[in-house]
Amino acid sequence: MEPDRRKEILAKGRPSAFWGGEPSLGGWHTEEEVEAATRVMREAMDWTKGYAGMKETEEFEQAFARYCDTEDCVAINGGGSGLDMAMMCLDLEPEDEVISPAINFKAEHLAVIGQGARLVLCEIDPATFNADPADVERRITPRTRAIFPVHMNGLSAPMDDLLEIAERNPHPKHGPLKVIGDAARACGGGYKGGKIGKKGWMTVFSYHTQKLMTTLGEGGGITTDDPDVARRLRGLRQFGGGTGEWGTNYKMTNVQAAVGLVQLRRLDEMIARRVRLANKRTEMLQHIPEFTLPTEPPECDHTYYLYTILVPPEWAGERRDKLCAIMKEEYNVGCVVANPPTYVSHPLVKKHTEGQHLPLSDELGARLFCPSLHPLMTDENNEFICAALEETVGRVREEG
Ligand SMILES: Cc1ncc(COP(=O)(O)O)c(C=O)c1O
């Protein structure tokens, strides 16, 4: 960006409201969502019915499964519960191991620990922030039960590579390793012409308020092609259901599901806006020598849940943090560090992974940051962020 143009953009003033690094409304709501919610509420005013039944929930499940081209989808109350349920389906024993990338949100790792198994962390590919298949394979032992990739920041994990590794390294008793995806940040993303959620044993989605679509702030779904898994998940969701096994209450409400049906219909449009902004952002930032900008491998359709930038190794930690602090304090623009390795950020994960060292993840966790991005941002908003980033990089470059 020409210096004069940058000054002109910044002179218009910073945003009056803070733009969070992970905006608190990931998608956006219209009157259609409000009408869908109030319709279900009105129907529930009939005391003989209330909120009983699962009509909207089942409709939402069918629509979401159709969207991902899967046999089934089980709607639940959150992504975190979905990851717990996925681990429950493995019937893990204390010596069993589950491999998952260290650069991650904590929910996956707590799900493994919660089921009493051993969490084995792996490195990521620095270009995609997703699990590095070669590193996953190196960490497989006869006790490995599952590979648990996250579709990081909206970009698909290399599912075919992971599935092939899972086939090639079967567990001595349980057969091919299970591959379970965490698509909390990648709802609507693409992989090899299909949607994220199709590949693997099952895939867990979140519809939390920060996510790409939301069912009134909380909610989740699990897609699968395996009818036994779907039955088990429905049992877990509602006190065992017809399975006679353990279960509790992980249900989504019908009001949420009715809103989810509208959000799902609008999901591609919401993602298209993110992609457009992200591409424009890349055009504006590409000449900044200190930045490594996000990439989209040809087999993937990125959702740009987050726009992840890397600063150079010599800027790791202190200078990256200074850049984020200036963006916040002087420009009111949030930059989230998503995510440092979980064993650095969560004491329980640290305790459970003692002795595991992931030097690449340590380094990348100190170099990455994600400036705010939201589908309702205007081109002007996006330009302001880029101008502020360029100005700030210049300052950090000079001041050290
Ligand atoms: C990667 C990832 N997994 C899981 C979750 C948990 O989802 P939820 O908030 O719906 O429980 C989140 C975010 O909240 C996430 O970002």
The ligand as a MOL file (V3000), in Angstrom:
LIG
                    3D

  0  0  0     0  0            999 V3000
M  V30 BEGIN CTAB
M  V30 COUNTS 16 16 0 0 0
M  V30 BEGIN ATOM
M  V30 1 C -11.1250 -26.3160 17.3350 0
M  V30 2 C -12.2330 -26.2860 18.3460 0
M  V30 3 N -12.7060 -27.4440 18.8480 0
M  V30 4 C -13.7150 -27.4680 19.7380 0
M  V30 5 C -14.3020 -26.3160 20.1880 0
M  V30 6 C -15.3940 -26.4010 21.2070 0
M  V30 7 O -16.6430 -26.1190 20.6530 0
M  V30 8 P -17.8530 -25.6270 21.5910 0
M  V30 9 O -17.5370 -24.2450 22.0380 0
M  V30 10 O -19.0490 -25.6990 20.7040 0
M  V30 11 O -17.9440 -26.5840 22.7260 0
M  V30 12 C -13.8350 -25.0620 19.7080 0
M  V30 13 C -14.3450 -23.7580 20.1050 0
M  V30 14 O -15.0390 -23.4250 20.9240 0
M  V30 15 C -12.7780 -25.0590 18.7620 0
M  V30 16 O -12.3090 -23.9090 18.2590 0
M  V30 END ATOM
M  V30 BEGIN BOND
M  V30 1 1 1 2
M  V30 2 1 2 3
M  V30 3 2 2 15
M  V30 4 2 3 4
M  V30 5 1 4 5
M  V30 6 1 5 6
M  V30 7 2 5 12
M  V30 8 1 6 7
M  V30 9 1 7 8
M  V30 10 2 8 9
M  V30 11 1 8 10
M  V30 12 1 8 11
M  V30 13 1 12 13
M  V30 14 1 12 15
M  V30 15 2 13 14
M  V30 16 1 15 16
M  V30 END BOND
M  V30 END CTAB
M  END
